Amino acid sequence: MTPRPRAVLFAALGLALCAAPAAAQEKEPTKAKLTDKLARKVTLDKFEGTFKEAVELFATKFDLPLIIDPSVHPDAGAAQCDAADDLRVKLPRLVNVRVDTALRLLCEQVNAMYLVRPDHIRLVGAAAGLYESGVLRQPDPGSPDEEPTMLSPLEMQKAKPLIKRALVTAAYKGTPLSEVLDDIAESTGATVVLSPEVGPKAAAGVTARFANTPVDAAVRTLCEVADLGVIEDANVLVVTTREKASARAKAEDEKRKARQAGGLGGLVGWPGFVGLGGLGGLAGPADVAAELAKIREQNEQLKKQVEELQKALKK
């Protein structure tokens, strides 16, 4: 029996309607990732103006979601939202260069750098960027050879690496560990690496719910559940076997103790240094107080010298 013409018409129409969304989906261009946009090679005409104007040009010309952080300011102690208005920059004509190269040349002129987030690029002061990326870190109170910080305590908290500052809010039910870690890294911008040594445990299902949890705490919790360990290196979290993580922690602890012992021993040769035996050999409490006052004065002088060196380096 041959189908009726009307039935054939409706069937063809139904197939066309079903295929239309798929065809439209195929024609829709794929949104380029920020890393792909930064890797493109472009040509840029000579530019001279304010840093803010240059950023607006880059954002429009190269389709980049750029945000200027208040830490980009000629006077770090008086950060303002419109700080970039006063910063003058120049760029020569650039031909066939990567976008990230041009952006880096621009940032260097105002002592800044850029940090790539999951959905935008933030331009920050160099000091804040170096702390957040883990290149610089908070000094270890137990190590006497640590350099003083370049940021205030509040700024230090804001510039912590993303593995300690970014927050995870998500729920997982029977999701493979590898997929959970990928999702955390993608949603926060933090760097989380899964070591091949983990083996089959990477595919183990994980059930967890996180609410405003720092990345490092979330990853450590997942490692506890999966009987794994985690190694923290600058701004990177490496999920590995528990044995390897324990060995790394032990080695770091030994290095820290060696630095502390070496630092204390190195003070003996300093002018005015008074060891325990030296204090014990003084005539009485008055002599001890005088010697301590002398040491405090020397410490204040050293502190002033360090501050002057920091100011000279910033210039």
Secondary structure, 3 states (H helix, E strand, C coil): CCCCHHHHHHHHHHHHHHHHHHHHHHHCCCCCCHHHHHHCEEEECCEEEEHHHHHHHHHHHCCCCEEECCCCCCCHHHCCCCHHHHCEEEECCEEEEEHHHHHHHHHHCCCEEEEECCCCEEEEEHHHHHHHCCCCCCCCCCCCCCCCCCCCHHHHHHCCCHHHHCEEEEEEEEEEHHHHHHHHHHHHCCEEEECHHHHHHHHCEEEEEEEEEEHHHHHHHHHHHCCCEEEEECCEEEEECHHHHHHHHHHHHHHHHHHHHHHHHHHHHCCCCCCHHHHHCCCCHHHHHHHHHHHHHHHHHHHHHHHHHHHHHHC
